[in-house]
C-alpha cells in the first residue's frame, strides 16, 4: 500500500522533528536514571518473519533488572515508544500493524495465523488498544507467562488476523485516532 508508506514516511519524519525535544529529554533522564545508555534495542520479528532491531528508551535498570522510577513515567506516558518513529521512518515498522514480538511467538506461527507475518509490525493496533494495561493484567496472574501464552497471545492473533482481512487506510486512521484518545 503506497498510501500507507507515504503516510508513514511523512508523519514519522514530522513527529521526529516535533517530538525530538521530548525524546532527547527522555533519553537524558533514562540515561541518568538507569546509569547507562538511555536507548534500548532488541531483536523483534518483523514482516515475513524477518528479524529487525526495535528502538525504545530504556526503562529497566541493567543492574536491578527492575523498572526504574523514571522508567515508570516513560512507560505510562508512552514516551519510551517514541524512538520507534525511527523504525517507521526506516520502513521496518508502520504506525498501524501487529505489535512486533520477540522470537518464539510470531516466528512460530502456523496455519492461517502465519498470514499475519505478511503485515508490517506497527506502533499500535486493535490488540495494543485492548491490552494497553497488559503489564498490570499479567502482574495479577499466578503464572503470567502461561496466561499470556494461553489467553492474551491467542486473542491478539485473532485480532491481528481480523485486521489483515479488513485492512484499509481508513481503518488505520480509526485505529490511530482510538490510540490517541484513550
C-alpha positions in Angstrom: 0.0 0.0 0.0 1.8 3.1 -1.3 -0.5 5.5 0.6 0.3 3.8 3.9 4.0 4.0 3.3 3.8 7.7 2.2 1.7 8.4 5.3 4.3 6.6 7.5 7.2 8.5 5.9 5.6 11.9 6.2 4.3 11.6 9.7 7.3 9.8 11.2 9.6 12.5 9.9 7.2 15.3 11.1 6.8 13.7 14.5 10.5 13.1 14.9 11.1 16.8 14.3 8.3 18.0 16.5 8.9 15.5 19.3 12.7 15.5 19.3 13.0 17.7 22.4 10.8 15.3 24.3 12.8 12.3 23.0 16.1 13.9 23.9 14.9 14.8 27.4 13.5 11.2 27.8 16.9 9.9 26.7 18.8 12.0 29.1 16.5 11.1 32.0 16.6 7.4 31.1 20.4 7.5 30.9 20.7 9.2 34.3 18.1 7.0 35.9 19.4 3.7 34.7 23.1 4.8 34.8 23.5 3.5 31.3 22.8 4.4 27.7 19.2 5.6 27.6 18.4 3.7 24.4 17.1 0.2 24.5 17.3 -2.0 21.4 16.0 -5.5 21.0 15.6 -8.0 18.1 11.9 -8.5 17.2 10.2 -10.5 14.5 9.1 -8.3 11.6 7.3 -8.6 8.3 7.7 -12.0 6.6 9.3 -13.3 9.8 12.5 -11.2 9.2 14.1 -10.1 12.5 14.8 -6.3 12.9 16.0 -4.1 15.7 13.4 -2.1 17.6 14.3 1.2 19.3 12.9 2.4 22.6 14.0 4.4 25.6 15.4 2.3 28.4 13.0 1.8 31.3 14.7 -1.1 33.2 17.8 -0.6 35.2 20.5 -3.0 33.9 21.8 -3.6 37.5 18.5 -4.2 39.3 16.5 -5.7 36.3 13.5 -3.7 37.5 11.6 -0.8 36.0 13.3 2.4 37.2 11.4 5.3 38.7 11.7 7.4 35.6 11.0 4.3 33.5 7.6 4.0 35.1 6.8 7.6 34.0 8.2 6.9 30.5 6.1 3.8 30.1 2.9 5.3 31.5 3.2 8.3 29.1 4.4 6.1 26.2 7.4 8.4 25.8 9.6 5.2 25.8 8.0 4.3 22.5 9.0 7.5 20.6 12.2 6.1 19.2 10.0 3.6 17.2 9.4 6.6 14.9 12.9 5.8 13.6 11.7 2.2 12.9 8.7 3.6 10.9 11.0 6.0 9.0 13.4 3.1 8.2 10.4 1.1 6.9 10.7 -1.9 9.2 7.6 -0.8 11.1 4.4 1.1 10.3 2.2 3.3 12.5 -0.5 0.6 12.4 0.1 -3.1 12.4 0.6 -6.0 14.9 3.0 -5.2 17.6 6.3 -6.9 17.0 7.2 -9.6 19.4 10.4 -11.3 20.5 11.4 -14.6 18.9 9.3 -17.6 20.0 5.9 -16.1 19.1 5.3 -14.7 15.6 8.1 -16.7 14.1 6.4 -19.9 15.3 3.0 -19.1 13.8 1.3 -21.9 11.8 -1.7 -22.3 9.5 -3.9 -19.3 8.9 -2.2 -17.2 11.6 1.1 -17.3 9.6 -0.6 -14.8 7.2 -0.1 -12.2 10.0 3.6 -12.1 9.0 2.5 -10.5 5.7 1.9 -7.4 7.7 4.5 -4.9 8.7 4.6 -4.6 12.5 3.2 -1.4 14.0 3.4 1.0 16.8 -0.3 0.5 17.5 -3.1 -1.9 16.6 -6.5 -3.0 18.0 -4.8 -5.5 20.3 -2.5 -2.9 21.7 -5.5 -0.7 22.5 -7.4 -3.6 24.1 -4.3 -4.6 26.1 -3.0 -1.2 26.9 -2.7 -2.3 30.6 -1.3 -5.7 29.8 1.5 -5.5 32.3 -1.0 -4.8 35.1 -3.2 -7.8 34.0 -0.1 -10.1 33.9 1.1 -8.9 37.3 -2.2 -10.2 38.8 -1.8 -13.7 37.3 -0.4 -16.6 39.3 1.5 -17.7 36.1 1.9 -14.6 33.9 3.7 -16.5 31.1 1.1 -19.2 30.9 -1.7 -16.6 30.9 -0.1 -14.7 28.1 0.5 -17.8 26.0 -3.0 -19.3 26.6 -5.2 -16.2 26.8 -3.7 -12.9 25.6 -1.5 -14.0 22.7 -4.2 -16.1 21.0 -6.6 -13.2 21.4 -4.1 -10.9 19.8 -3.6 -13.3 17.0 -7.3 -13.3 16.3 -7.5 -9.5 16.3 -4.4 -9.2 14.1 -5.8 -11.7 11.6 -9.1 -9.7 11.5 -7.1 -6.6 10.9 -5.3 -8.3 8.0 -8.6 -9.3 6.4 -10.2 -5.8 6.9 -7.1 -3.5 6.5 -7.6 -0.2 4.8 -6.2 3.3 5.1 -9.4 4.5 6.8 -9.2 1.6 9.3 -5.6 2.7 10.1 -6.8 6.3 10.7 -9.6 5.0 13.0 -7.1 2.9 15.0 -4.6 5.8 15.3 -7.4 8.1 16.5 -8.5 5.5 19.1 -4.9 5.1 20.2 -4.5 8.9 20.7 -7.8 9.5 22.6 -7.5 6.6 25.0 
